[in-house]
Amino acid sequence: LSLLDLGSISTTLPKAMANSLWDNTDISYKGCAAQIFFFAFFITAEYSLLTIMSYDRYVAICKPLHYGTLLGSRAC
């Protein structure tokens, strides 16, 4: 999860810092497309992982007797 956070912030921050240091507001089309793709990928992966983690906690707290059947060895 922390690597996904690091990945999502490191897609846009370096270019933003370089633009602010050199008073430049231009970005190439390929650079923009790459930033959007990687940012969307990291955010989607992070939300997917958070969804899986929250479902695991939900089953562990609300249905503790069914935890072994709902999240058995296949889920691990």
PyMOL CGO cylinders between C-alpha atoms (Angstrom):
from pymol import cmd
from pymol.cgo import CYLINDER

trace = [
    CYLINDER, 0.00, 0.00, 0.00, 2.82, 2.39, 0.81, 0.3, 1, 1, 1, 1, 1, 1,
    CYLINDER, 2.82, 2.39, 0.81, 4.53, 1.59, -2.49, 0.3, 1, 1, 1, 1, 1, 1,
    CYLINDER, 4.53, 1.59, -2.49, 1.32, 2.43, -4.33, 0.3, 1, 1, 1, 1, 1, 1,
    CYLINDER, 1.32, 2.43, -4.33, 1.13, 5.76, -2.47, 0.3, 1, 1, 1, 1, 1, 1,
    CYLINDER, 1.13, 5.76, -2.47, 4.73, 6.45, -3.36, 0.3, 1, 1, 1, 1, 1, 1,
    CYLINDER, 4.73, 6.45, -3.36, 4.12, 5.52, -6.97, 0.3, 1, 1, 1, 1, 1, 1,
    CYLINDER, 4.12, 5.52, -6.97, 1.06, 7.72, -7.33, 0.3, 1, 1, 1, 1, 1, 1,
    CYLINDER, 1.06, 7.72, -7.33, 2.78, 10.82, -5.95, 0.3, 1, 1, 1, 1, 1, 1,
    CYLINDER, 2.78, 10.82, -5.95, 6.00, 10.23, -7.85, 0.3, 1, 1, 1, 1, 1, 1,
    CYLINDER, 6.00, 10.23, -7.85, 4.22, 10.31, -11.22, 0.3, 1, 1, 1, 1, 1, 1,
    CYLINDER, 4.22, 10.31, -11.22, 3.28, 14.00, -11.05, 0.3, 1, 1, 1, 1, 1, 1,
    CYLINDER, 3.28, 14.00, -11.05, 5.45, 15.62, -8.42, 0.3, 1, 1, 1, 1, 1, 1,
    CYLINDER, 5.45, 15.62, -8.42, 8.87, 15.54, -10.18, 0.3, 1, 1, 1, 1, 1, 1,
    CYLINDER, 8.87, 15.54, -10.18, 7.54, 17.27, -13.30, 0.3, 1, 1, 1, 1, 1, 1,
    CYLINDER, 7.54, 17.27, -13.30, 5.63, 19.81, -11.21, 0.3, 1, 1, 1, 1, 1, 1,
    CYLINDER, 5.63, 19.81, -11.21, 8.75, 20.60, -9.20, 0.3, 1, 1, 1, 1, 1, 1,
    CYLINDER, 8.75, 20.60, -9.20, 10.88, 20.96, -12.34, 0.3, 1, 1, 1, 1, 1, 1,
    CYLINDER, 10.88, 20.96, -12.34, 8.29, 23.26, -13.91, 0.3, 1, 1, 1, 1, 1, 1,
    CYLINDER, 8.29, 23.26, -13.91, 8.15, 25.48, -10.83, 0.3, 1, 1, 1, 1, 1, 1,
    CYLINDER, 8.15, 25.48, -10.83, 11.94, 25.69, -10.53, 0.3, 1, 1, 1, 1, 1, 1,
    CYLINDER, 11.94, 25.69, -10.53, 12.51, 26.62, -14.16, 0.3, 1, 1, 1, 1, 1, 1,
    CYLINDER, 12.51, 26.62, -14.16, 9.35, 28.76, -14.62, 0.3, 1, 1, 1, 1, 1, 1,
    CYLINDER, 9.35, 28.76, -14.62, 8.15, 26.44, -17.34, 0.3, 1, 1, 1, 1, 1, 1,
    CYLINDER, 8.15, 26.44, -17.34, 4.54, 25.34, -17.80, 0.3, 1, 1, 1, 1, 1, 1,
    CYLINDER, 4.54, 25.34, -17.80, 4.97, 23.13, -20.87, 0.3, 1, 1, 1, 1, 1, 1,
    CYLINDER, 4.97, 23.13, -20.87, 4.64, 19.37, -20.92, 0.3, 1, 1, 1, 1, 1, 1,
    CYLINDER, 4.64, 19.37, -20.92, 4.82, 17.13, -23.95, 0.3, 1, 1, 1, 1, 1, 1,
    CYLINDER, 4.82, 17.13, -23.95, 1.87, 15.10, -25.10, 0.3, 1, 1, 1, 1, 1, 1,
    CYLINDER, 1.87, 15.10, -25.10, 3.69, 11.83, -24.41, 0.3, 1, 1, 1, 1, 1, 1,
    CYLINDER, 3.69, 11.83, -24.41, 4.71, 13.02, -20.97, 0.3, 1, 1, 1, 1, 1, 1,
    CYLINDER, 4.71, 13.02, -20.97, 1.15, 14.02, -20.15, 0.3, 1, 1, 1, 1, 1, 1,
    CYLINDER, 1.15, 14.02, -20.15, -0.22, 10.71, -21.40, 0.3, 1, 1, 1, 1, 1, 1,
    CYLINDER, -0.22, 10.71, -21.40, 2.36, 8.78, -19.38, 0.3, 1, 1, 1, 1, 1, 1,
    CYLINDER, 2.36, 8.78, -19.38, 1.55, 10.75, -16.22, 0.3, 1, 1, 1, 1, 1, 1,
    CYLINDER, 1.55, 10.75, -16.22, -2.18, 10.17, -16.63, 0.3, 1, 1, 1, 1, 1, 1,
    CYLINDER, -2.18, 10.17, -16.63, -1.70, 6.46, -17.34, 0.3, 1, 1, 1, 1, 1, 1,
    CYLINDER, -1.70, 6.46, -17.34, 0.62, 5.81, -14.38, 0.3, 1, 1, 1, 1, 1, 1,
    CYLINDER, 0.62, 5.81, -14.38, -1.43, 7.97, -12.00, 0.3, 1, 1, 1, 1, 1, 1,
    CYLINDER, -1.43, 7.97, -12.00, -4.65, 6.17, -12.97, 0.3, 1, 1, 1, 1, 1, 1,
    CYLINDER, -4.65, 6.17, -12.97, -2.92, 2.79, -12.66, 0.3, 1, 1, 1, 1, 1, 1,
    CYLINDER, -2.92, 2.79, -12.66, -1.55, 3.49, -9.18, 0.3, 1, 1, 1, 1, 1, 1,
    CYLINDER, -1.55, 3.49, -9.18, -4.81, 5.00, -7.90, 0.3, 1, 1, 1, 1, 1, 1,
    CYLINDER, -4.81, 5.00, -7.90, -6.86, 2.08, -9.28, 0.3, 1, 1, 1, 1, 1, 1,
    CYLINDER, -6.86, 2.08, -9.28, -4.48, -0.45, -7.76, 0.3, 1, 1, 1, 1, 1, 1,
    CYLINDER, -4.48, -0.45, -7.76, -4.57, 1.35, -4.41, 0.3, 1, 1, 1, 1, 1, 1,
    CYLINDER, -4.57, 1.35, -4.41, -8.38, 1.48, -4.28, 0.3, 1, 1, 1, 1, 1, 1,
    CYLINDER, -8.38, 1.48, -4.28, -8.59, -2.17, -5.31, 0.3, 1, 1, 1, 1, 1, 1,
    CYLINDER, -8.59, -2.17, -5.31, -6.22, -3.16, -2.52, 0.3, 1, 1, 1, 1, 1, 1,
    CYLINDER, -6.22, -3.16, -2.52, -8.12, -1.02, 0.01, 0.3, 1, 1, 1, 1, 1, 1,
    CYLINDER, -8.12, -1.02, 0.01, -11.39, -2.64, -1.09, 0.3, 1, 1, 1, 1, 1, 1,
    CYLINDER, -11.39, -2.64, -1.09, -9.97, -6.13, -0.60, 0.3, 1, 1, 1, 1, 1, 1,
    CYLINDER, -9.97, -6.13, -0.60, -8.55, -5.18, 2.80, 0.3, 1, 1, 1, 1, 1, 1,
    CYLINDER, -8.55, -5.18, 2.80, -11.84, -3.66, 3.94, 0.3, 1, 1, 1, 1, 1, 1,
    CYLINDER, -11.84, -3.66, 3.94, -13.78, -6.76, 2.86, 0.3, 1, 1, 1, 1, 1, 1,
    CYLINDER, -13.78, -6.76, 2.86, -11.35, -8.92, 4.81, 0.3, 1, 1, 1, 1, 1, 1,
    CYLINDER, -11.35, -8.92, 4.81, -11.88, -6.81, 7.95, 0.3, 1, 1, 1, 1, 1, 1,
    CYLINDER, -11.88, -6.81, 7.95, -15.66, -6.82, 7.42, 0.3, 1, 1, 1, 1, 1, 1,
    CYLINDER, -15.66, -6.82, 7.42, -15.76, -10.61, 7.27, 0.3, 1, 1, 1, 1, 1, 1,
    CYLINDER, -15.76, -10.61, 7.27, -13.41, -10.95, 10.24, 0.3, 1, 1, 1, 1, 1, 1,
    CYLINDER, -13.41, -10.95, 10.24, -15.51, -8.63, 12.43, 0.3, 1, 1, 1, 1, 1, 1,
    CYLINDER, -15.51, -8.63, 12.43, -19.10, -9.17, 11.28, 0.3, 1, 1, 1, 1, 1, 1,
    CYLINDER, -19.10, -9.17, 11.28, -18.96, -12.86, 10.33, 0.3, 1, 1, 1, 1, 1, 1,
    CYLINDER, -18.96, -12.86, 10.33, -16.17, -14.41, 12.40, 0.3, 1, 1, 1, 1, 1, 1,
    CYLINDER, -16.17, -14.41, 12.40, -17.61, -17.94, 12.26, 0.3, 1, 1, 1, 1, 1, 1,
    CYLINDER, -17.61, -17.94, 12.26, -17.77, -17.85, 8.46, 0.3, 1, 1, 1, 1, 1, 1,
    CYLINDER, -17.77, -17.85, 8.46, -14.31, -16.37, 8.00, 0.3, 1, 1, 1, 1, 1, 1,
    CYLINDER, -14.31, -16.37, 8.00, -12.71, -19.70, 7.20, 0.3, 1, 1, 1, 1, 1, 1,
    CYLINDER, -12.71, -19.70, 7.20, -15.29, -20.57, 4.56, 0.3, 1, 1, 1, 1, 1, 1,
    CYLINDER, -15.29, -20.57, 4.56, -15.52, -17.13, 2.94, 0.3, 1, 1, 1, 1, 1, 1,
    CYLINDER, -15.52, -17.13, 2.94, -11.79, -16.43, 2.94, 0.3, 1, 1, 1, 1, 1, 1,
    CYLINDER, -11.79, -16.43, 2.94, -10.24, -19.86, 2.94, 0.3, 1, 1, 1, 1, 1, 1,
    CYLINDER, -10.24, -19.86, 2.94, -6.86, -21.00, 1.69, 0.3, 1, 1, 1, 1, 1, 1,
    CYLINDER, -6.86, -21.00, 1.69, -7.69, -19.92, -1.88, 0.3, 1, 1, 1, 1, 1, 1,
    CYLINDER, -7.69, -19.92, -1.88, -8.03, -16.27, -0.81, 0.3, 1, 1, 1, 1, 1, 1,
    CYLINDER, -8.03, -16.27, -0.81, -4.74, -16.32, 1.05, 0.3, 1, 1, 1, 1, 1, 1,
]
cmd.load_cgo(trace, "trace")
